[in-house]
Structures are given as structure tokens and as C-alpha cells.
Amino acid sequence: MSNLKGKDILHASQFTKKDIDAIIKNAIYFEKELKRRSSLNLLKGKILATLFFEPSTRTRLSFETAMQRLGGGVISVASAESSSAAKGETVADTARTVAQYADAIVIRHPRLGSAKEAANAVPIPVINAGDGAGQHPTQALLDIYTIYKELGSLKNLAVAMVGDLKYGRTVHALAELLSLFHARLYFVSPDLLRMPDEITSSLKEKGIEVIETDDLFKAASASSLIYMTRIQKERFGDLSEYERVKGSYIINRSFLDRLNKKITILHPLPRVDEISTDVDNYPGAAYFRQMRNGVFVRMTLLSMIFGKQ
């Protein structure tokens, strides 16, 4: 089994195929256990601090649910305004403060590199729940688990990643994990929101087949999975640029009918208009199942960093 005991979780690149196998096996175990009972006592007496300096619903609540399902406790900062960050306190000093009260920290922050700054400041494990336009490794892990459950395998994947690939930390992290399984990747975006060159170049250097296009139908026709993302208004300094690209790609039942095949659809959520509600009852629409899988995967990660896998 993989050993993540005491480790920070900051970037998708830190995981190996062996790690992914262990995470999937543990997540399957926890999913089965929660059908039998509402909680376990693996982390009784442990405290998790969730520090969210950007808005979050799914990530914060699923981490807090995961910790409580494992028998541990949670302390939380739900916004910058409700913490000493509003007084100018640094990320490092906030982490040093919280480390006096908690056994592990989950942090989301709008600045790239903030999670690493927190991790460097404290001796307890730090989990990156999103650092600006950087990484969101735990989302990528639950995405991988969802893909495994929905498709039955991580082999021979062809994945269309769609929307905001420039600022989308979820796709940055997921592309890294998919490269472990030599997936064929279609990057579908407006030119303004292309996947950063350093990520695309790194994937190609690993021998990953990457196809960049602005044609969603063409990419979807060649893929077994569509990973939709929201055009993130909050990442634009110039709102006129946002107005130019919003609504660039929309999946609805008419689009799926034209595809004339079954396809799996994931989305890290929240959605705005990129997936119509008439898709929600489509058999391959897995984004709500994907959301629930976050609890099992985050239970797995917490148990592993505390050495209780």
C-alpha cells in the first residue's frame, strides 16, 4: 500500500500509479462502509482545520463531512473576512497559528503557491484545496475515482477537457494524473483560455497525445469522457474579455443526440450555463455522483496522512 503518512498534499505530480491504486482501493472500502454505518472511529481525537479564503461549497463541506465520518473534529475559517487575514496576517502566520489547534490543515486561497507557503511554515500535514489558478489535487483524485467507477478502467482513455483550461486548476491537476495512464487528451477552449504552454509541453514530453482544438463536437466524437469546466468570471482582470468568451461551449440534450453515442460527462461544479439542466437525467451525466465521491476520496486521504489506511 502507498504511504502518505505525515505528507502534505500540494500538487498532482506527487502521486504515482501505486498511490492512485491505493487511493481507489481505500475509497471503495469507505464507500462500502458508509452503506453499513454512518461513521467510523479511525480519527477519533484528531482535529482538521479547514481554511477557505475563497468561496467553496463542495470541497469544504466534503472535507468536513469526511473528517466527521472518520470520527474526528473540525475547526473552520470560511472566508478571509472572518479571519486575521483581513488584518493583513500572512498565510504562513495563519498556518502557524492554526497548527497550535489542529492536527492537519486544508487550505484554499486565491494566490498561486499559497498552500506550499503554509506547508513550509508548519510541521503538520497541509492539503491544497485550490491555490488560485494553480492546482486542486484532491479534486483530480476524486475525478480519477469517478472515472474508474463510471468507465470501469483507467486504460485506453480519451478525454475531452473543455472550457477554462488557462485558469482551471481542476484540469491542470487532472491532466497530470491522466498522464500516468497515457490517456489521449483533447483540450477544447477559446484561444484566450488555452491550457498553459508549460503543461501542454510537459505532457507531450511524457509521450502523451494532446490535441488542441476549439471544436467541441469533434473532440467529443473521439472521446469517451467530457470534462466540462466553468468560464471563471472571477479570474478575469478585464471583464470585457470574460464577456467575449462566456458561453463558448454548452452541452444540452440536442448536442448529445447529435453525438449518437453514450458518453460520460463530468464537471467539478458549480456550473453556470455550460451544461443545461436537460442533461441531468442523461445516463452518462455523472457530475452529481462525482460530487458525492469527494467524501470517500477525502476520507481516504485523511486516513492515509494520519497513517490509518
N, C-alpha and C positions, 0 to 999 in steps of 0.2 A: 504494500500500500504506500501511497505517496505520503511524505512527511512535511506538512506545512506548520507544524507546531512552532509557535512563537514568531512566525514570519509576518511581515507586512504584505498586504495585497494591493499593489500600486499600478500594475501595468500587465496587460495580457501577455506580453512577451516573456513573462517569468514562468509561464506554465508549459509543461511538456505533455506529450500524449499520455504518458503514465499518470500525470496529475489529472488529466481530463477523465481517464478511465476510472480513477479512484473517486473523483467527484461525482460522476454519473452513478457509480455503484452505491455510494453513500446517499445520494439524493433519492434513488429508487427505494432504499431502505426507509428513509424518513417519510417518504410519501406513503408507503405501505403502513408504517407505524401510526401515522396520523389518522388512518382509517379505522384503527383499532382503539386508539385512545387520544385524548386531547392534548396531552403534554408528556414530556419525559423529564427526568431529573439529572440529565447529563451535566448541565452547567449550573446546578444549584449553588448559590453563593457568589456567582460571578456577576459583574456589572458591566454592561455595554453602554458607552456614551455615543449618542448619535448627534453629530454637529452638522446642521444643514444651513449653510449661508446662501443657498439658492432654493427656490421653491421645489418641493418634491411631495408626491403622494405615494406612489407605488414603492419606490426604493426605501424611503424612510419607514413606512408602515410595514413593509415586508421584513426589513431587518429587525424592527422592534417585535413583530409577531414571531419571527424565527427565534429570537433570544428568549422570549417568554415561553414559547412552546418547548424550549430546551430546559426550562426551569430557572433561567437566570433573570436578572432585573435590568431595567433600562433607565438611564437619565438622558435628557434630551435638550438640545438647543434647536429651535425650529426656525430661527431667522437671525440675520446679522443684527437687526434692530433690538432683539431681545437678549443680546449678549454684550460683553465688553468690547467686541469688535466695533460697536457703534461709538466707542470712546477712543478708538484708534489702536486697540491692542493687536499685536501681530498674531499671525496664525501659530507661530512657534510658541509664543507665550500662552495663547489659549490652550494649545495642546498640553503644555507643561502643567497648566492649572488643572485641566480635566484629568490628567494622569494621576493626580492625587486622589481622585474619587472613583476611577473606573479601571477595569482590567483590560479593556480594548476600546478603540475609537473607530467609528465610522464617520468620514467627513466628506461633505460636498461643498465646493467653493467655486466661485466664478473664475478664479485665476489659475492658469496653467502652472503646474508644478507645486501647487499648494499642499496636496496630500503628501508629497515627498518631503516638503518643508516640515510638516507636522511629524512625519515618521522619524526624521532626523533629530527631532527635538526630544523624543520620549523613548523610554525603554519598553513600552508595551506595544502590542501589535496595532497598526493603523491600516484601515481598509479605505481605499479610494472609491467613493461613491459618485465620482464625477468631478474633474478639475477643469473647469472651463471647456474649451474645445479640445481637450486632451484625450483622456481615457475614461472608460467606465467598465473596468474588468469584470465586475460581478454581474453586470447586465449581459456581457458577452458569454459568461459561463452559463447563465440561465437560458440564453438563446441557444447555445450548443446543446444543452439538455433537452430543450424543447424540440430542436431539430431531430435529435436522436429518437425522441418519443414519437414524433409525428411521422418521420420517414423510415424509422426502424434501423437506420445505419448512418454513419458519417462518411461512408465511402462513396466515391463517384458523384460527388455533389456538384450541381451547377446552380449558382445563387445570383440573383439579380438584386443588387443593393441600390435603392432608389431614393432620390430627394436631395437632402442636405448632406453631402459627403465631405464638404470642406470643414464645417463646424461640428459635424455629428460624431461625438465621442463614442457613441454606441457602435457605429460602423467601423471606426478606427480600431476599436478593440476586437470586434467580431472578425474583421478581415485577418487580423493577426492569428486568432485561434483557428479559423478555417484553413489558413495556410499549412497548419500542422497535418491536415488531412488532404492536402493537394486539391482543394476544390477549384473549379473553374469559376471565376468571378466576373460578373458583368457590372460595371459601375455606370449607373444611369443618373445623369444630373444635367442641369443647365451648366453652361461653361463657367459661369460665375461661382458655382458651388461644386466644382470637381474635387475628387479625392486629392489631398495634398500630394505633391510630386514625390516627397520623401517616402511616403507609404507605398505608393504605386511602384516606385523604383525598387524598394526593398522587397516587395512581393515578387517582382519579376526576377530579381537576383536569386531568389529562392527557387526559381523554376515554376512559379505559379502563373497559370494562364489568366491574363487580365485583359478584358475587352471594355474599352471606354466608349460610351455612346449616349446620345440623347433620345434614343428610340426605345421607349418602354415596351411597346408591343413586341418588337424584335427580340429584346433581351428576355422577356417573359416567355416567349415561344420556345426559347432554347434552354429554359431553366425549370427546375422542379420546385423552386422556392423563391418567393419575392419577399425581400426585407424592406418594407416601406419606412420612411422617416419623415418627420415634420420639417417644413421650412421654418427655421427658428428665428422668429422676428427679433428676439432679444439679443441675438448675436450680431445684428447689423448696426453699424455706426451711422450709416446713411439709409434712412427709411425708404428713400426713392428706389434704392437697389432692391430692397425687400419687395416693394410693390411690383417691380419688374419680374420677379421670379416666383412669387407666391402662386399657388395653384398650378404649378408647372406640370405636375403628374397627379392624376386622380384615378383610382381604381373603383369601378362600380360593377354592377351585375352585367351591364351591357358589354363592358370590357372583357369580363370573364367568359361570357357567352361567345364572344368572338375568338377567344383563345382556343375554345373547343377541346379543352383537356382539363383534368383536375390539377390544381396547383396549390401548394401550401403558402399561406400569407402570414407573415409575422410583422409586428410593429412594436417598438419599445414603449409607445404611448407617452404622453397624450397625443391624440390625433386632432387635427383641425378639420380640413376638408379633403385630405388625401386618400381616405378610404370612406366611401359612402356607407351609410348605415344599412343599405340594402345588401351589403356584403356580409353582414354579421351572422346570418344564418347559412351562409355558404359552408359546406363541409370542411373545406380547407382553411377557413378563417380561424387561425389558431392564436390570435393575439390575446384573447382573454384567458385561454389555457396557459399561454406563455407567461402572463402576469401571475397566475397562481403558482407556477413553477418556481417563481422567485423565492417563495418561502422555503421550499425544500432545498434549493441550492444554497441559500444563505444559512439555513440550519447546518448544512454540510460544512460550509466554510468556517462558521463559528466553532463547530465541534472540532474541526481539524486544527485550527490555530490554537485551540486550548488543549490539544492532544487527547481528545475524547472521541476520535472517529471509531 
